[in-house]
Structures are given as C-alpha cells and as structure tokens.
Amino acid sequence: MEGIDKCGIVYKTSSYLAWHKINIVSLTSQKKFAPQSGTGIYSIALEVETPEDMITHELRRGLHEVDEELHMDIYFAAKS
C-alpha cells in the first residue's frame, strides 16, 4: 500500500485483517517525501497468511475498501 501519510493507516489495515482472521507474518513500513511537493508518502509491505477457506478475490475486495477509505494505492503479489 502506498499513499499520503495520515493517522490510522496501520490501524485500519491491521484491524481489517484481524477481523477476517488474517495473520500478519511480516510488516515493513516507510515514510518518504515527494520530491516536488515535500508531501509525506507512506508505504507498507505486508506478508499475510489467510484462512484456507478464504478466496483471493475476497481479500482483494476487502482491502480495496480499506484502500478507498484511506485514499491509498494497493498492490498484490502472490507468494510462490
């Protein structure tokens, strides 16, 4: 996930995951500043374990709702 830094990004993301019984295995975050404007840009990289019965598109849809609320961009990569 990446977007303009604001309070609640980690809280709302981790709350959604916990509510759906999704385990965070790894979380790294970084704040950097946009070169032109100096705006704080926050990024999070997560590795998660989902329940066996969870369908990938359900996870994507749910996180997209969080993403929309926070005005963030979210990217998915399947672990091989």
C-alpha positions, -999 to 999 in steps of 0.1 A, spaced: 0 0 0 12 35 -7 -3 69 -3 -2 102 15 8 98 51 -20 101 77 -30 87 111 -47 53 111 -32 36 81 -17 7 100 -46 6 125 -73 4 98 -54 -21 77 -45 -44 106 -80 -41 121 -95 -53 88 -70 -82 86 -76 -93 123 -114 -91 119 -111 -116 90 -87 -138 108 -58 -130 85 -24 -133 102 3 -107 96 35 -126 91 57 -96 82 50 -58 81 75 -32 69 67 5 65 85 36 53 78 73 51 94 92 23 88 127 9 76 135 -26 104 153 -45 84 182 -58 59 189 -30 76 175 0 43 156 9 48 127 32 42 94 13 37 63 35 42 28 22 35 -6 39 46 -40 27 27 -69 43 31 -107 41 -1 -124 54 -15 -158 60 -51 -162 51 -76 -188 63 -77 -218 40 -113 -211 30 -107 -175 21 -109 -168 -16 -82 -144 -30 -107 -121 -46 -125 -117 -12 -92 -105 3 -86 -81 -26 -121 -67 -25 -119 -62 13 -85 -45 12 -97 -24 -17 -124 -10 6 -98 -1 32 -76 13 4 -105 35 -8 -113 48 27 -76 57 32 -70 70 -3 -41 46 -8 -29 25 -37 -27 -12 -30 -7 -37 -50 -9 -75 -47 17 -102 -53 12 -139 -48 39 -157 -29 52 -187 -48 
